[in-house]
Amino acid sequence: MLHQGCGDTVPTVDEQDPPGPATVVRGVLGTALAVAAALLLIELVAERSLNWELLALGLALWGAWSFFGSLSGALLPLGRIFGSALTGGEMPPGTRITIEQETATLERLVGAVPPPSPHRLMIAGIRLAEIYRTHQKDAAKADALIARLAAEHPDAPELKYVRSISG
């Protein structure tokens, strides 16, 4: 009998972190390769002849197992990059921008000559006003920016939902 503190004797799959598809495929191929190799060895010892079909199967399984191993190694970093780009995942270290850098970029965009498209100008202005209000705690500056944008583009649909704190 096993001791109580011994734990599992057979490796189990953590339900919170299941293996990826490439790991499962390699596991199935590896198991089939082990069975084919065992059968080949048994037949070689028992019959004293080599079963070429079984050898070809074993080599094909070994090739597929190696291919999936190298394929997953080459594609995983690429998959992480695309996954992060599509889902807004974590940015790599050292590439994050500070609120001061974002503020400076938006101020240049809002004050650019010639100005960007009206939609882009409104989105940048609204974000800049939000930064003024929440990070710099300057509601007057935020209200002045929104008022200026509303005067320049009175029919802008983006400004329809922007509310002033003071009014």
HUCORJO-V7750 format. One record per residue. RES is the residue in one letter. PHI is phi as a letter, one per 30 degrees, with the letter a starting at -180 (none if undefined). OMEGA is omega as a letter, one per 30 degrees, with the letter a starting at -180 (none if undefined). NEAR is the number of other C-alpha atoms within 12 Angstrom. Layout:
BEGIN
RES	PHI	OMEGA	NEAR
RES	PHI	OMEGA	NEAR
END
This chain:
BEGIN
M	none	l	6
L	d	l	8
H	d	a	8
Q	d	a	8
G	d	a	8
C	d	a	9
G	i	a	10
D	d	l	11
T	c	l	11
V	c	l	7
P	e	a	7
T	c	l	12
V	c	l	13
D	d	a	9
E	d	l	7
Q	d	a	7
D	b	a	8
P	d	l	12
P	d	l	15
G	d	a	14
P	d	a	15
A	d	l	25
T	d	l	22
V	d	l	18
V	d	l	22
R	d	l	27
G	d	l	22
V	d	l	19
L	d	l	27
G	d	l	27
T	d	l	18
A	d	l	23
L	d	l	27
A	d	l	23
V	d	l	20
A	d	l	26
A	d	l	26
A	d	l	17
L	d	l	22
L	d	l	26
L	d	l	20
I	d	a	17
E	d	l	19
L	d	a	17
V	d	a	13
A	d	a	12
E	c	a	12
R	h	l	11
S	b	a	14
L	c	l	18
N	d	a	21
W	d	l	14
E	d	l	15
L	d	l	25
L	d	l	24
A	d	l	17
L	d	l	22
G	d	l	27
L	d	l	22
A	d	l	20
L	d	l	27
W	d	l	26
G	d	l	19
A	d	l	23
W	d	l	27
S	d	l	22
F	d	a	20
F	d	l	25
G	d	a	23
S	d	l	16
L	d	l	21
S	d	l	22
G	d	a	16
A	d	a	14
L	c	a	17
L	d	l	19
P	d	l	13
L	d	l	14
G	d	l	16
R	d	l	20
I	d	a	17
F	d	l	16
G	d	l	16
S	d	a	15
A	d	a	14
L	d	a	11
T	c	l	12
G	i	a	12
G	d	a	12
E	d	l	16
M	d	l	16
P	d	l	13
P	e	l	7
G	i	a	8
T	c	l	9
R	d	l	12
I	c	l	14
T	d	l	13
I	d	l	18
E	d	l	16
Q	d	l	15
E	d	l	21
T	d	a	25
A	d	l	20
T	d	a	19
L	d	l	28
E	d	l	24
R	d	a	19
L	d	a	25
V	d	a	31
G	c	a	20
A	d	l	17
V	b	f	11
P	d	a	11
P	d	l	19
P	d	l	18
S	e	a	16
P	e	a	23
H	d	a	19
R	d	l	19
L	d	a	33
M	d	a	36
I	d	l	25
A	d	l	32
G	d	l	42
I	d	l	36
R	d	l	30
L	d	l	37
A	d	l	37
E	d	l	30
I	d	l	28
Y	e	a	28
R	d	a	25
T	c	a	17
H	c	a	19
Q	c	l	17
K	h	a	15
D	b	a	19
A	d	a	23
A	d	l	20
K	d	l	24
A	d	l	29
D	d	l	27
A	d	l	23
L	d	l	33
I	d	l	38
A	d	l	24
R	d	l	21
L	d	l	33
A	d	l	26
A	d	a	14
E	d	a	18
H	b	a	20
P	d	a	16
D	c	a	14
A	d	a	23
P	d	a	15
E	d	a	23
L	d	a	29
K	d	a	16
Y	c	l	13
V	d	l	24
R	c	l	19
S	d	l	22
I	d	a	18
S	d	a	13
G	b	none	11
END
